[in-house]
Amino acid sequence: MSTTQDSSQVFFPAEEEKIIQFWRDIDAFQTSLKLSKGKKHFTFYDGPPFATGLPHYGHLLSGTIKDIITRYAHNTGHYVERRFGWDCHGLPVEYEIDKTLNIRFRQDVLEMGIDKYNEACRSIVMRYSSEWRKTVERSGRWIDFDNDYKTMNITCMESVWWVFKQLFDKGQVYRGVKIMPYTTGCKTPLSNFEASQSYKDLSDPAVVVSFKVIGKDNLYLLAWTTTPWTLPSNLALCVNPDLVYLTILDAESGKQFILSENRLTSLYKDPKKAKFEIISKAKGSELVGIKYEPLYDFFYNEYSERAYRVLSDSYVTDEDGTGIVHQAPGFGEDDYRVCMAHGVLTLDSDVPCPIDEDGRFIAPVTDFINTYVKDADKDIIKSLKEKSALVRQGTIVHSYPICWRSDVPLIYRAIPSWFVRVTNIQQKLLEANEKTLWVPSHVKERRFANWLANARDWNISRSRFWGTPIPLWTNEDFTEIVCVGSVEELEKLSGVSPITDLHRETIDKLTIPSPSGNGVLKRIDEVFDCWFESGSMPYSQSHYPFENKDLLENKFPADFISEGIDQTRGWFYTLLVLSVHLNGVAPWKNLICTGLVLAADGKKMSKRLKNYPDPTLILSKYGADALRLYLINSPVVYAEQLRFKEEGVREIISRIFLPWYNAYKFFLSQVESLKKDDGIDFASIPHHVSKSNIMDRWIMASTQSLIKYVRQEMDQYRLYTVVPGLLKMVDQLTNWYVRFNRKRLKGENGVDNRLDSLRTLFVVLLDMCRIMAPFTPFITETMFQSLRNFVSAHTVERWEVSDYRSIHFVPFPEVEAEYFDTAIVRAVQRMQTVIELGRFIREKNGISLKTPLNELAVIHTNPEYLDDVNRLSSYIKDELNVRNLTLTSDENKYGVGYKAEADFKKLGMRLRKDMPKVKKGLETISSSAIKEALSSGELVVDGIPLKSDEINIVRFFDKLNISADLSETSYESHGDKDVLILLDVNLSPDLIDEGFAREVINRIQRLRKKAGLQAVDSVNYYLKHLLDEQGHLSRILESQKAFLEKTLKQPIFAWEQKEKSNDQCFIEEDQEVGECKFLLGLSRPRAD
């Protein structure tokens, strides 16, 4: 924008650093809390991160959204407490210590001592806390670090105990053996939602194994498995009762095999060419009870009477394998269920699970003892070959769950664990979720609702060390269980006081007398799944109910939470389960669910691959505001993926910040000029907005529309729609209002006009700062620190604030309906359309806007349209640089014709085969018939009626039909569906001369900008001819002298005058316009 300050010198990151220091100096965040004390509470829950790693873009995204929402809530009249929290327990911390101390097995920890191990964990928990604090502050987020909470603090841990005791007392906790996902890398079971967090494509062996049928010399059942290591624990085979199974005689081996009739491909590559004979067919139900010889006899003595037989269940399919599934109930959930249902297992029998916590075989599987299960696959396959039981061998690549921490493939194994009941509250979970607002809604309605509908009981126990111990004291057979819900209760029951820590090293040694008098009860070994702690944070962060007893009345449920889409199976889920159990409602009202931030290549961001820019570098290079807007203006706020691209952040600066900042700097320069030129101090005059100028009224109406729009979108938590609205407003302000009113703003239309435009610009800039403060806290603060000098006492009184040192102490603007004016908005939109059409014609014909043209004709049949354009005719003539503007409805005079094109999207489905006929017929319809269709609403083509909204009617300019009195014009046309314009592109000599003069003015203005001059700085202009063979330059400088002096407000002196006066130029530069070359110089006027 040529009229504004050159903002290329502003470096937004440096400005942001100044603002951070300013906020520190005035203790801005705490001051804002004090100013809002006593207002309605807005409650926000923050999912606590681990401080064992540095913050990444996912954290910055989440933090930005949380900061925007909480700032907006504060600015709209709420008290918003914001405390930072730290997730301190769990696998992430233990995994780091295990790597550091080279701990491989559970025994290593026990030998080291739980106290020393936990102390090592404690020492790294806050490793990067200072980096987190620095990055969070640098990102512009306001949150309380000094009053933070840590899940390892006794206050948090005690509240977690209280939550658990509520569940226990309600009968919602039980101990059971279940087949659970298990990580040998971290040596602990995982919950089902943890197991679903990470998958990889892995290659595993795929083998077909034969089981010899007892009592038949040559008959074998065939089973297929991708986990050969589970075969030593086989107790049964399972078929589908409704599938058809074949008994075949294999020609190659001479053996008879039983398998599904649809799975011959598991045995033969091409069954049609294979040599085999079908002996018989039978349904699966007819195979039930067949006994077979076990492959291994490790469990034969214990299970021989009820195991090693064929069972049936509908979970078996013929989609892969042989249609017969081998059952190892210690390593498969369906296996366990089927074996229990058919009496292979009983409630009081042990489940064969012959591996230790590290995934190594133990007795009685002596053949493979101490071998890691996945490593044992090859040994077991070799063993099967030796037993002649291996029928087919291959490999399969499939998606397999991976430990989200150690990156080791999970196994499924029977584990005695403690569970919270979930299946019994599934419907309540769904109902509670339904009453909440999610953005986007489809995550709530599909992904999360589906997860809830299939939720299983939650394994909340972990066989680990660094965590909140589960507060259960039991006897050896678990017939007596005492659940402790507080420190005070434990002190009373154990007789030990004071208790100042609740970690294992402190409380494992404490015993409780048996209530029945049978000795003492000891605490169980397990600690809580850290997700249980995260789900308890609404209570634990406030040490509820031991303190803040009004929590449920005033701060529950939360007004707002936000995290990534992965938390649908994590934090969102655990929060909901615990809240519904405890309170019967969802713990949040509104939720924003974000997608994943990926590298530019679409891959996961990787430190090893270095496929993304360091967040701290982006912040120091472009600033936090640019990164914030880039993130919230992306698909990631709609739970979709974002491919992070640095140029996207850069574009925010060029498209939004620089134009916006330019308008702000231009305002300041004109306020300074006002004082110099007219002796008026802008700060001392009333700032009421005049309604006499149509553009003033329009930009005020546009601002009110933006306020209304942002309020409307923010009330529905749709952050992703705000940035497009801001982009439009910045464009309206800089490219339309300031650009079109520069003469008024610079005082060329008189002082009163200047004051009106400056007042309007000030109010709009101030309102934009107030609107955008939650989104871009830095640039709005920077602008406000200058704008606040012009804020009147009356305005401050309206704001109802006692302190307005910061934009963030000032309320979000209310909608002022008096400034809405639909007629004005409509008129300006029509003006903008005409101007954009005219720009297109100029650009198409290579004619600069600096070269004036003789005539612009606007053709429209609606008088209202022409009246609107006429109201703004001076702006159109100035912007398009035309001398005459013709407004007409006489389409015949200007050769306007009509043509129609089919809307294929609308007509394609309806007409189908008739579509080509209609397309061809439209080409022959007359212009008058098409024009008639506009008013009648229908056009008949080859007997087929078409509605006007099914065709695209276009006006066009037909030079052959133009009126005779216009034959000398050189019109070029352009239009949209509404209006057609004609621009006379004939360039007469006088038009060319004026265009040249405007180009000279432009070169002078550019040289001023290059010299860093302000609008109020007076200088002398000198020009020296270097090349002017035809005398064009001399002639134009003389013929356009009055125009040049009026525009520049002073003459251009010949270079000889500079030399005579001994004046010294402080900047000189060669220029070239057309075929002319000249030297421009600027000097400062001498003081008299």
N, C-alpha and C positions, 0 to 999 in steps of 0.2 A: 504494500500500500504506500504509494509515493508520498503521501502527506504525513506519514508517521515517522517517529524516531526509528533510526536503524537499530534494531535489537540484536543484530548479529554479535554485538559485543557482550550481551548479557549471557552469563554462564549460570544456568539455573541451579546446578548442584552447589555452587559457591553461595548463591543466595539462600539456598535451603540450609546450609551450615550456619549462616547468620541467624536464620529464624530459630534453629534448634537452640542456639546460645541465648537468644531472646526469650524463648520459652523457659529455659533454665533460670534466667535472671528473674523472671516474674513468677516462677513456680507455677506455670500456666495450668498444668493438669490439675494439681491440687486446688488451685484457685477456682477453676471451673467447677470442681466438686463442691467447694464451699458456697459458691454463688447459687448452685442448684439445690442446696440442702433444703429439705422440707417439701420439695416438689414430688410429684407422683413417681414411684419407683418404676424403673425399666430394668428388668432382670435379664442378665446375659450369662450363659454358662460357656466357659472356655475349655475345650478339650486340652488337657495339659500335655505338652511335648516332652520327650526325653532331652536332657541337656548333654547326652553322651556324644551327640553329633552336631554339626553346624547347621544353621537354618538354610533351607533350600527354597526354590521357587514355590513349591507347594505350601510351605509355611508362610511365605510372603503373601501368596494369594489369599490364604485363609485369614491371615492377620489383617490384610487390607479390607476384606469384606467385613470382618468384625469391627474394625475401626470405623468404617463408613457408617454402618448401621448404628453403632453406639454414639458416634458424634451426631448423627442426624437425630437420634432420640434425645440427646442432651439439648440440641438446638431447638427442638420442638416442645420443650418444657418438661423434661423428665430428669430425675436424678438417676444417674447410671454408674453404679459401682463397677469398677473394672480391676480385678486382681489377677496377676499372672500366677500360673500354677505349674508345677513340675512333676512329671511322672518319674518316680525314682526307682521303683521296684521292677522285677521281672526279667525275662530272658534277655532283652537288649543289654542290660548291665552285666548280668552273669556271663553272657557270651563274650563280652569284651575282656572280662577278668580271666575267663578260661583260656582265651587266646594269649593273654599277657603272661599268665603263670603256667602255661602249658598243661593245664588240667584237662585230662581226657576222660577220667572215670569218676563216678560218685565217690569211690573209696579215697580218691586223691583229696577230696574236700574234707572228708571225715578225718583223714590223717593230719591234714593241715590244721583242722579245727574250724568249726562253724564261726566262732567269734572272729578269727583272723580273716577268714574268707569274706564275711560280711563287712568287716572293716575295710577290706580292699575294695569291695563294691561301693561302700559309702564314700570312699576317697575319690572316685571318678564320677559320681553322680552329677556333680555340678561342674564338671571339667570345662565345659564351654559356656557357662552361664554368663560370663562377662561379654563374650562374643555375641550371645543371644541378645543381651540387653542393648549392646551397641547397635546391632543390626535392626532390632525392633524400633529403637528410638530413631534411627536414621530413616526408616521406612515411613516415619510420620505417625506411627501408632501411639496413642496415649493409653497407657496401662500401668498399673501400680506394681512395680517390682519390689519396692521396699517392704510392702505388706503382703508378699507372695505366700503361697501355701505349697508344701511339699508332701507328697504321699508317704514319705518315710517319717514324717513328724508324728509324735505320739498322739497329737490331737486328731490328725486325719485317720490314723490307724484305729483309734478308739471309736470314731464314728462308723468306720467300716465294720467293726465288731458289732456295734449297735444295729446296723442294717441287717447283718447276718442273723443276729439273735431274733429280730422280728420275724424273719423267714422261718427260722428253726422253730420258734414257738407256735407258728401257724401250721406246722407240719409240712412245710414246703422244701425241706432238706432231707435227703436220704443217702445212705451208703449203698452202693451196688457195684456189681461187676458188669462192665460194659466194654464192648469193642470200641476202642477210641483211636483216633489218629495219634501217632506217637512219633516224636522226633528223637532219633538216637544221637543226633548232633548236640541237642540240648538236654537229652536224657529226661524227658518229661512228656506227659500226654498233652495234647492240645484240644481245645474245644473245636466243635465242627466248623464254627465260623472262622476260627484261626486257620484251620486246615484248608479252607477254601480260598485263602488270600493269595496263594502263589502256586502257579502251575508251570511245568516245563515239558517239552517234548523229550521223552527218554526212550532209549532202546532197551528192551528187555527180552529175555528168552521166551519163546512160545513153544511149548512141547505138548505132544499128544502121548498120554501114558495109558498102558493097558493094565486092568485089574482082573485077575483070573477068578472066574465064577466058581464057587465051591460046588463040587459034585458034578462038574462038567469038565471033561478032559481037555477040551480045545475051544472054550468059549470065554471071551474077554469083554469087559465093559471098557469103553474108551472115554477118557476125560481129558480136557484141554486146560492148561493153566499157564499164566505168565509169571507165576511165583513158585518155581520149583522148590524153593526153600521151605514152603509150607507143607510139602508132601510128607515129611517125617511125622507130622502131627495129624495126618488124615484119620478121620473117624467114620466117614460115610461118603456115599455118592448120592447126588440128587438129580432127579429128572422132572420134567414138566408133565403132570398127569394127563394133559390133553394133547400133547404132541405125539406124532407117530414115529416109532423107532424101528429100525431095520436090524435084522441079524444077517450079516453077509459072510460069505466065504471068500477071503482074500487069496487070489491065486498065487501071489508071490510068496507069502509067508505060510500059506496053508492053514491060517488061523481063522476062527470065526470071531467077528467083532460086532458089538452092539453100539449103535449111534443113531442120531436123528436122521430121518430120511432126507431132510433138507440140508444136512451138513456133510455130505460125502466129499465136499471140497476140502474139508479139514484133513482128509486122508489121501485124496487124489487131486492132482492139478486139473485134470480133465476127466471127470467121472464117465463121460460118454466113451472115452477110449480106454478107460481102466479095465483091468481084468478082475472081475469079481462076480459072485453069484448071490442073488438075494435068497436067503433061506426062509425068512419069515418076517412078518410085520406084527407090531403090537403097540398099543397105546402105552404111554408112560405109566399110567395107573396099574397096568398089568405087570410091570417090572418091579413094583414096590415089594420089598421084602427079600429080594435076591441077595444072597450073601456072597462075599468075595474074600479072597485072601489078602490081608494087609500087605502093603509094600514093605513096611517096617514094623517091627514088633515092640517098639519102645513103650507103647501104651496098651499092649495086647492084654496083659494080665488084668489090668483094672477095667478095661472096657469090652473085653471079648464077648460078653454075653449080650450086650445091647448095642454094640457098634458094628462097623464093617458090613453094612447092608445098604440097600438102595432105599432112599426116601423120595418124597415128591413135594414140590412146591411150585407155585406159579411164577416165582421170580426167575426161574430158569427159562431161557429163550433159545431160539435156534438162529439168532442173528449172527452169532460167531461161535467158535469152538465146535464141540461135537454134540451139544444139546444135553450133555451130562457134566455136572459140575462137582468137583471134589470138595469135600467139606472138612475144613480145619477150623473148628469152632473157636479156637483161641486167637484166630487171626482174620476173622471176617464177620461182619455184623449179621449178614444173612445166614452165614454158616451157623453162627451161635443160635440165632432165632430158630432155624429149622431143626437143629439138633435138640434144642430144648423142647420144641413142639412134638417131636417124635420119640422123646424119652431116651435119647442117646446120652443126654446130660440131665442132671437133676439139680434142684436148688442147692442141695448140700454136697454136690460133687465138685471137685476141683476141675477147672478148665485147663486142658493141656496147653501150656504156653511156655515152652522150654527155652526161653531166652532171658538174658539179664537186661539191666537198664541200658546197657551199651549196645544191645542188639546182637549179642554173641550167644551161640548155643550153649546150653547148660545141660546137666543130667536131667532126664535119662537119655538124651540124644547124644550118646557117647561117640558115635561115628564121626560127628562133625563138631565136637565140643570145642569151645573158645573161638569158633570161626564166626565172623560177622555174617549175618544172614544173606546179604546180597552177594558176598564173596563165596558163600557156600553153594550158590546156584550151580556153578560148574562142577563141583565135587558131587553134588546130588545127581546131576545129569549123567555123570560118569558112572555113578552107582546104579542108575536106572538101566544103562546100557548093559552093565554086568549082570543085571537081573533079567535081561531081555524084556524089559518093560517099556523101553523107549520106542515108540512107534514112529513118531515124526518129530523133527527138531527144526526150529527156525527162530526168527527174531521178529519183534513187533515194535514199531515206534508209535507211542501213544502219549497223550497229555496226562501227566501224573502230578499229584500234589507234592510240593516241596516245602520244607520248613522255611518259613518266612524270615528266620533269623540266621540259621546255620547253612541254609542252601542244600541240605541233605534230603534225599527222598524220604518221605514219611512211610511208616509201616502202620498196619492196623493190628492191634493186639488187645487181649483181655486185660483190663486193669481195674483193680478195686479202687473206686473213686467216690468222691462226695459230689452230689448233684443237687441243683436247684430245679424244682419242677417247672416246666414251661408248657408242656403239652396240655396241661389242665387249664391254662389261661389263654390258649391260642385265640379264642374268639374275643376275649377282652382286649388282647393286644391289637387285634385288627380293628376293633371298635374305637379304641383309644387313638390309634394312628389315624383313623378316618376323620377325626375331629380336629386334626392339625393342618396347617398350611405348609406345603412343601413347594419350593422352587428349585427345579421344575417339578410339576405335579406328576409327570409320568414315572419318576423314580419312586414316589410314594405309592402310586397305584399299581405299578407292575413289579419292579425289582424288590422293593421292601415288603410289599404286601405278600408277594410270593414266598419270600423268605420266612415271613411270620407264619404263613399258612402251613409251612412244612417244618416249623421249628421243632427241635427236639430238646429233651431235658439237658440242662447246661452243666457240664463238668467244670466245677469251680475250684477243684483242688489241683495242686502242682507239687510234684516231688522235688522241690527245689529248696533253696536256702535263703536267698535275699528277697524277702517279700513280707507281707503281713500274715503272720501265722493264723491258721484257722483256729478259732477259740473253742475247740472241743476237747474235753478231757474224758477219757473212756477207760474201761477195764479191757482186758486182753481180748475177750470175745464180743465186745461192743454191745453187751446187754445192758450196760449202764453208761449213759452219756450225759455229761453236763455241758451246757453251752453258756459261755461267759460273755456278757454284753458290755462290760465297762472295766476300767482300771480299778475302780472302787470295789466292784464285785470280786475281781480276782484277788485283790488284797485281802478281802474278808474271807474268801474261801481258802486261800492258800496260807493265810497267816503271815504273809511277807509284806512289809511296808517300809518305805515307800517304793513303788514300782515306777521308774522313770523312763523305761523303754519297753517296747513290746516286740522286739525282734527275737528270733529263735534263741540266740545265745543267752538271752535274759530269761525267757519264760519256759523254755523246754524243760528246765530242771525243776520247775515248780510243780508240786503235786497237790491234789485236792482229795480230802477224805471221801471215801465212798459213802453216798447217802444211805446205803443199806448196811453200812458197817463192815463191808468186805474189803478191807485194805484201803489202798489209795488208787486214785485215777491219774493217769498220765496223759499229757497232751499228745494228740496225733502228730505225725511227722510233717504233714503237708502244710503248704502256704497257699494263700489265695491266688488264683489266676489274676494277673494284674488288671484284666478287663473288669473284674469284679470291683476293684478299687476305682477304676475310671467311671464305671456306672454308678458308683456311690458318691461321686464328687459333689452333687448338689447339697449333700449333707455334710460330707467330710471337710469341704473347704471352709465351712463355717463352724465346725466342731459341734454340729447339731446332734442330739438335743441337749448336750451338756452346756452349750452356750447358744445365744441367738435363738431362743425358743419361739420367736415370732416368725421364723423362717417360712414355715408352710403357709402362714397367713399373708405375709407381705411379699415374699420372693419366690413363690412356687405356684404354678410352674413357670419356667423361664419364658420370657417374651420372645427370645431369639437364641438359636444356636446355629453353628455352621461348621462343616468339615467336608472332607472329600467323599466321593462316592464309595470308596472302599469301606467307609464307616457304616454303611448299611448293614454290614455283617459284623461290625465292631462296636464302636461307641454308641451310635444311635440305637442299636439293638439292646445293648446291656443297660443303657439308661432307661429304655422303655420297659424292659422286663422287670427291673427292680422297682421302678415307679408304679407300675400297674400292681405288682405284688403289695407294695407298701401303701399306696394312695389311691389305686384304682383309676388313675388318669395318666395321660402322657405327660412327661416332664418338660415339654416345650409347647409353645403355641405356634411358632413360625420357625421354619428351617430352610436354609439355603444349602443345597448339595452341589458341590463343585466336581468338575471332571479332573483328569490328570494333565499335568504339564509335562509334555514330552520335548525331546530335543527337536531341532529343526528338521532332521531327517525322519522323524516319526518314531524314533527309537527311545527307549527309556534313557533318561539322563544318567550318564556314567562318568564318574571321576576318572576311571581308568581310561576310557575312550576320549575324554576331554571333548565331548560333543556338544557342549553348551557353554555360554559365557558365565563366568563367576558372578553371582548376584551382587556381591559387594562392588565389583567393577562396573556393573550396569548402573548401580546407584551413584557411584562417583562420576560416571561418564555422562549420564542423562538426568539423574535426579530421581527422587522417589515418586514425585507427582506423575511423571511420564510413565513410570513402570506401573503405578497404581491404575491409571486410566487404561493402559494397554491391557492389563490383566482383566479388568472388569468389563472391557468392551470386546471380550473374546468368547468363543463357544464354551470355554471352561466354566463360566458362571452359569451355564445351562447344562451342567453335568456332562459335557462332551469334552473331547480331547483338544488340547491346544498344542500346536507345534510352535515352540517358542522361537521367535525370530527377532534379532536385535533391531533390524530395520523397522519393525513394527513400533518399538519404543521410540526410535528416532522420528518416526512419522507423526507421533502424537505431538512432539515439540513443534514440528514444522506446520502441521495442520491446525493445531489448537493453541498452543502456548504462545508462539511467536506473534500470530495475528492478534490474539487477545492482549498480550503484553504491549504490542505496538499501539493498540487503541488506548490503553492506559497511559503510556508514555506521551502519546500525542495530546491527550487531555491535559496532562501536567504541563506540557510545553505551552499550550494555548492559555492555560490559567496564568502562567508566568507572563506570556505575551499580553494578556488582558491588562495586567497591572502596569506593564511598561507602556503599552499603546494608549490605554484609556484611563489609566490611573485607578482602576477598580480592583479591590481586594476580594477575590471570589469567596474567601472564607467568611466575609462580613456581610454578605447579601443573602436574602431569603432564597431557599432552593425549591420553591414551588414550581411544578412543571406546567408550562403554558400549553394550551390546547389549540393554539392558533395555527401551528404548522402541521401539515398532514404527516410528514415523516417523523416528527417528534411523537405524534399520537400513535403512529404505527409501531415504532420501536418500543414504546411503553406497553402497547398491547401485546407485542411479541414477548416482552419480558414477563408480563403477567401470565401469558400462556405457558411459558417455560416453568414458572413457579407452580402453577396448577398441575402441569404435567409431571414435574418431579415429585410433588407431594403425592399425586395419584399413584405413580409407579413405586415410590418408596413405601407407601402404605401396603402395597402388595409384594414388597421385597424383590421387585424386578430391577435389579441394578443394571442389567445388561442393556436396558432400553434408555438409560439416562445419557450415556455418552453420545449416541446419535442426536439426541435433542440438544445437547451442548454444542456439538459440531455445527448444527444448523443455526444456533443462536450466535455463535462466534462469526459465522459467515454473514448473517444478517447484520450484525453490529459493524463488522470491519469492512466487508466488501459492498455493503449497501448504505447503511446509515452514515458512517464516518466518511466514506468515499464520496457520497452524494451531497453531504453537507459540509464539505471542507471549506467552502467559501464562507458559509455562515459561521462556522467554528473559528475561522481565521479573521472574522470581522469585516469581510468584504461586502456584506449586506447590511451593515450598520450595527451599532452597539446592542440595541435591543434584541435583534435577531441573534447576535452572537451569544448574549446572555441566555436566551431561551435554549439554544442548542447546547451550550455548555452545561446548563442545569440538567437538561435531559440526559446528556451523556454521563454526567456524574451519577445521577440516580440509577441509571442502567448498570454502570460499572460497579457501583456499590451493591446493588441487588445481585448481580452475577457473582460477586465475591461471597455474599451470604448464601446463595444457592449452592455454590460449588465448594464451600468450605469443608464439608464432610468428605468430599471426594478428592480434592486437591488442597490439602491443608497448608502447604507451603506457599504456593504462588498467590493464593488468596490472602494469606497473612502479609506477604510482601506488599501487595497492592494496598491492602487496608491500612497499613502503617502510614501511607501517604494520604489516602482518601479520608481517613478519620480526622485529619486536620480541617476538613471542610464540613464535617457532620455538625449539624446545629443542635442546640440544647433541646429544642422541641422534638427532634428525631430521637435523641437519646431517651427522652421522657416516654415517647411512644414505645421504644424497645423495652422499657421497664427493667433496665439494668443499672446497677450501681457502679459497674466497672466495665469499661469498653476498651481496655488497653489491647485486647486481642480480638480478632474476627471470631474466634471460637468462644467468646463470652457473649456474642451477639446472637439474637434469635434468628431462626430461619424465617424468611419473609412470608407474610400472609398474602393471600390473593386479594388484590384491590380491584374489585369488579368495575369501579368507575372508569378504569382505563381500557376495559375491553371495548372494541369497536369493530364488529364484523365487516362493516362496509369499508372501513379504512384498510383492514387487512386484505380484503378482496381486491381493492383498487391497487394496492402495492403489489400483490401477487400478479396482477395483470400487467402492471408496469414492468415487473421483473421478467415476465414471459416475453414481452415485446423487446426488451433490451437484449435478452439472451438470444432471441432469434436474429436480431440485428447484428450482434457480435459474430454469430455463425456466418452470416453473409460476408461480412468484412474479412473474416479469417479465410473463408473459402476463396475470396478474390484477391487475397494478399494485400489488403488496404489497411494500413495502420490506423488506429483510433486517433492518432494525432492529426491525420489528414481529414479535413472536414468534407462532408458530402452535402449535396444540394437538398435532397428530399427523402423523407421516409413516409410511406403511406401505410396506414393501419386499416385493414378492411374487416368489418364485422357487421352482421345484420342486426345485432342487439344494440339499441341506443345506449343502454346502461353500460355496456362494455366500453363503448367509445367515450362516454362521459367520465368513466373511471380513469381511462388513459389520459383524457384531456386535463383532469385535475392534476396530473403529474407530468404534464407535457414538458415543462422546463427541465425536469430531471432527465427525461428521455432524450431531449435534444442535446443537453450537455454531455451525457454519458456516451451517446452514439455519435456525438459531434456532427449533427446535421443542422442545417440552417432552417429548414422548413419541415413541419410535421403536418401531414394530411390525414384526417380521420374521416372515413367514409363507409357507408353501407351500400354504395353503388357498385355491386359486383360486376355488372355488365360493362361499365365504363372501364374497369381495370382488368377485364379479361379473365375473371375468375371462373374456373370450371370445377366439376365434381367427378370423382371416380370412387369406385367401391372395391374393396378386397374382402374376401371371405375370411372369417375368423375360424381357422381350422380346428382349434381346440374345442370351440363350442359347437361347430357344425359337423365335425368329423363323426362323432358318435351318433348324431341324429340322422344324418343323410347317408352315411356309409357309401354305397355304390353310386348314389346320385351326386357325390361331391365333385367329381371331374366335370360333370355337366354344368353344375352351378358355377364352378370356377371359370369355365369357358364362356358361359352366358353373361357373367358380370362384365366381361371385357367389351360386350356389345351394347350394354345399357347406356342410354344417353345421359348427359350431364344433368339435364333438367329433371329426368325421372329420379335420379339419385338425390337431387336436391329436394324433390317432393317427399322422398322417403324420410327425410329428416323431420318433417312436420307430421307426416301420417304415421310414422313408426313402423312401416312395413314396406318391403320391396318384393315384387314377384318376379322371379327369374325362371324362364322356361317352365312356367306353370307351378313352380315351387315357391311358396311364400317364405320370406325371410324377415325376421324381426330386425329392427335397426341395431339392437345390441349384439346381433350375430354377424354383423359386417362392420368393417372399418371404413368409414367415409372420410375421404381426404380432399381438401381444397387444393387446387393447383393453379398456377399462373399460365395462361395461354397467350403468348405474345401476339399471335395472329389475330386474336379477337379484341385487342386493346382499342380504345377510342382513338379516333384520328388525331385529336388535339394532344394526345400523349405520345405520338409516334416518335418524337425526337428524344424521348427519355431512354435511359439504358437500365431498366429495372432488372434486378435479380430478386428472386422470391424465396421465402422460407415460411413454414407454418407448422402448427400442430393440429390436433383434432378440433381446436376451438377457434383459432385466429390465423389469418394470413397477413404477412407484411411484404411490402415491396420497397427495396432500397435502390435509389438511383446511384449507380456506381460510376457514372461519367465524371472524370476528373478534369475540370477546367483549370487554366493557369493560376487563377486567383486561389482556387482551393489548394493547389499544390504548394503555392507560396506560403499560405497559412500553415499548412502541415509542416513545412520546413521550419518555420518560425517556432512552432510548438516543439519540434525536435531540438532546436537550440536551447529552448527553455528547459527541456528535460535534461540536457547535458549539464547545464548550470546547476540544476537541483541535485543531480548525481554527484557533481564535484563538491557541492556543499556537504552532502551526506558523507562523502569520503573524507572530508576534512573534519568531520565530527561536529559540525556547527548545529546549534539549536535554532528553532524558528525565530527566536528573538534576536539572534546575532546579525548585526548589520555588516555588510562587506561591499566593496566595490568590485564590479565585473569588468574585465578587460578582454578584448578579442583581437587576435592578430591573424590576418589572412595568410595562409600557406599555399593553398592551391585553389584558384577560382578562375579558370581559363575563360569561361563563358560569362563571367560577371554575375552569376546567379546570387552568390552570397551578398555581394554589395547591394544589388537591387532589392533583395528580399529584406535585408536589414533596414533599408530606407523605407520600403513600402509598408513593412509591418512594424515600423518603429513604435507607433502608438500602442499597438497590441502588446508588443514586448514590454514596454515600460509599465503598462497597466498591470500586466500579470506579475512582473518581477518587482513592481513598486519602485523602480529606479531604472536609469538608463544603462545601456551597455557602452562602455567607453572604448575608443580605439586604442590600440597598444601604444601609439605614439604619445597619447596623453599621459600614460603611465610613465613613459621615459622622460617627458617634459617635467612632470611633477616630482620625478625621482622617487616614485612610489615603489615599494617592494612587495611582490606577491609572495604569500606564504604557501601557495599551492598552484602549480601549473600543470596542464595536461593537454596533449594533442588530441584533436577530435576529428571525426570524419562523418559527414552526412552526405549521402549520395556521392556526387563527384567532387564535392568541395572538402577541403581540409583546412583546419584553423586551430589556433592555440587559444585556450581559455586560461585565465588567471584570476585569482581572488586575492584581494588585499584588504586590510582593515582600514577604515576611514581614519584620517588623522584628527586628533583632537585640536580644536581651534584655541 
